Amino acid sequence: MHLTIPRGPFELDAELHLPHDLDETAPLPAVVLSTPGSSVKEQIGANYASRLAARGIAALVFDPAYQGQSGGEPRDLEDPYQRGEDISFALDSLTGLPGIDPHRIGVLGICAGGGYAIHVARTDHRIRAVGAVDPGEIGASFRSFQADGPVAALDAMAEARIKEVRTGVLTRENWLPDTMAEAEAAGITDIDLLQAVTYYRTERGINEHSTNRRLSRGDSLLLGYDAFHLVDQLMTQPLLLILAENLEGTGFDTAAERLWKLAPNPVDRMIIPGARHYEMYDVPEYVDPAVDRLAAFYQNHL
């Protein structure tokens, strides 16, 4: 079911996945999905949303503001704070739909979207249950990527922003190499990065609405972001954490440990044997058991 979600001066483009056998007399529990950075709703979000719907839970997935088929200028902006606001606007839309129980709504965050979902759940208590698959803390990741440290990076970004204003030319960065050939030419050997390229930039998962570009001016916001700030004080909702077994060195392992220790109400944790992070996006032998556990969790806590 296609939806447009009002978001101030523009709209978010969304799909609501519904169970096939609807009982119109019984309002449905529902989940809003928060998807990985650079992804669009037809990719990872659809893989999880369709499976949740098949298990009796309505699932709403949308393109973030400034990306995909959603509105907003400038394009390709990855602003973590506005990604959080997207989720709250999605909740507004979902709670107004007939057939959805506004008191039985959860959130599911995947990868960077997991961090965004956690950040929103702290203060938007319309969210009654939080599921997260390999949740990332994108601020910590971006800080770790800076060869000369985050402060030097911020200084360079300040100069770049001055240049943008003076020239009127916005700069963009690739999230990933555009092709496997580019990855090989760059000498990339890290298995997880290669799996990311395989998913996002080949027929396996590529989508015409995902540009693989990130507006550079958003990077300073990412560098200062802490998705888990005040989780220990504010995020009272039950938490289910699902993790690929092989996360060493990705940053997702340390983010998950931090979240689990901070969360006031961690109720369940599942490790998917044999899986790596990007295989949790679409490989059925890993995604199906994850969604089984998620569906049971939402049925119990929504």
Secondary structure, DSSP 8 states (H G I E B T S, - for coil): -EEEEEETTEEEEEEEE--SS--TTS-EEEEEEE--TT--IIIIIHHHHHHHHHTT-EEEEE--TTSTTS--SSTT---HHHHHHHHHHHHHHHHTSTTEEEEEEEEEEETHHHHHHHHHHHH-TT---EEEES---HHHHHHHH-TT-HHHHHHHHHHHHHHHHHH----EEESS-SSHHHHHHTT---HHHHHHHHHHSSTTT--TT---EEEGGGHHHHHT--TTTTHHHH--S-EEEEEEEE-TTSSHHHHHHHHHHH-S-EEEEEEEEEEEGGGGTT-HHHHHHHHHHHHHHHHHH-
